[in-house]
Amino acid sequence: MTDIVRDALLAFARLHVLHHASEEPIFGLGMMKELSRHGYLIGPGTLYPLLHRLEEGGLLVSRTNVVGGKTRKYYESTAKGRRVLVAIAPKIAELADELLPNPTGRLHARALPRNRSG
């Protein structure tokens, strides 16, 4: 996998995490399962540092609960995290509009590579 693909997928995963944490409290294992449902194969060595960075950035806040005798850390989106999602949504929509096929199944003309030969 190239660096740009890996970087893009990690960015998408961060947005997925932030989105789900804005809907309800999330926890690591549950989020790994949710991400895998979307095709992201992210292990704990990637997910937990991602969660910690989002928390350090003020986008998530965590709390600890005991569930079934085990301690579980839950994450929720902060107001700042929700503002980030609102701010980035138009950019995601714009990119999707340019990059993905239109309802006819054809790519938008602006999404096709341009012929740069002379």
C-alpha positions in Angstrom: 0.0 0.0 0.0 1.4 3.4 -0.9 1.9 6.1 1.7 -0.8 8.3 0.2 -3.4 5.5 0.3 -2.5 4.6 3.9 -2.6 8.3 4.9 -6.0 8.8 3.2 -7.5 5.6 4.8 -6.2 6.7 8.3 -7.8 10.1 7.7 -11.1 8.5 6.8 -10.9 6.2 9.8 -10.3 9.3 12.1 -13.5 10.9 10.6 -15.4 7.6 11.1 -14.3 7.6 14.8 -15.2 11.2 15.3 -18.6 10.7 13.6 -19.5 7.7 15.7 -18.2 9.4 18.9 -20.5 12.3 18.1 -23.5 10.0 18.0 -22.9 8.0 21.1 -20.0 7.0 23.4 -17.6 4.5 21.7 -14.9 2.1 23.0 -11.9 0.6 21.3 -13.0 -2.9 20.6 -16.5 -1.8 19.5 -14.9 0.8 17.2 -12.5 -1.7 15.7 -15.6 -3.9 14.8 -17.4 -0.9 13.4 -14.5 0.1 11.3 -14.0 -3.4 10.0 -17.6 -3.4 8.9 -16.6 -0.5 6.7 -13.6 -2.4 5.3 -10.9 -0.8 7.6 -8.6 -3.4 9.1 -7.3 -1.4 12.0 -5.8 -3.1 15.0 -5.3 -1.8 18.6 -1.8 -0.6 17.8 -3.3 1.9 15.3 -6.7 2.6 16.9 -5.7 3.5 20.4 -3.0 6.0 19.4 -5.6 7.5 17.0 -8.1 7.8 19.9 -5.4 9.3 22.1 -4.4 11.9 19.5 -8.0 12.9 19.0 -8.4 13.3 22.7 -5.1 15.3 23.0 -6.4 17.5 20.2 -9.6 18.3 22.2 -11.8 16.4 19.7 -12.7 13.6 22.1 -13.1 13.2 25.8 -12.8 9.9 27.7 -14.3 8.4 30.8 -13.8 5.1 32.4 -16.6 2.7 33.3 -16.5 -0.8 34.8 -18.4 -3.3 32.5 -18.7 -6.9 33.6 -16.0 -6.4 36.1 -13.6 -5.0 33.6 -12.6 -1.4 33.1 -13.6 0.1 29.8 -12.6 3.5 28.4 -15.4 5.3 26.5 -14.8 8.2 24.2 -17.3 10.9 23.2 -17.0 13.8 20.8 -16.5 17.3 22.3 -18.1 20.4 21.0 -14.9 21.1 19.1 -15.0 17.6 17.6 -18.6 18.2 16.4 -17.6 21.6 14.9 -14.7 19.9 13.0 -17.2 17.4 11.5 -19.6 20.2 10.5 -16.7 22.2 9.0 -15.3 19.2 7.0 -18.6 17.8 5.7 -18.8 20.3 2.7 -15.3 19.4 1.6 -16.1 15.7 1.8 -19.3 16.3 -0.2 -17.4 18.4 -2.8 -14.7 15.7 -3.2 -17.3 12.9 -3.5 -19.2 14.9 -6.1 -16.1 15.3 -8.2 -14.7 11.9 -7.7 -17.6 9.5 -7.6 -19.9 8.5 -10.5 -23.0 10.5 -11.0 -26.5 8.9 -11.0 -26.0 7.8 -14.6 -23.0 5.7 -13.5 -20.5 7.8 -15.4 -17.7 9.7 -13.8 -18.1 13.4 -13.7 -16.0 15.0 -16.5 -13.9 16.9 -13.9 -13.0 13.6 -12.2 -11.4 12.1 -15.3 -7.6 12.5 -15.8 -6.8 15.2 -18.3 -4.7 14.4 -21.4 -1.6 16.5 -20.9 0.2 15.3 -24.0 1.2 17.9 -26.6 
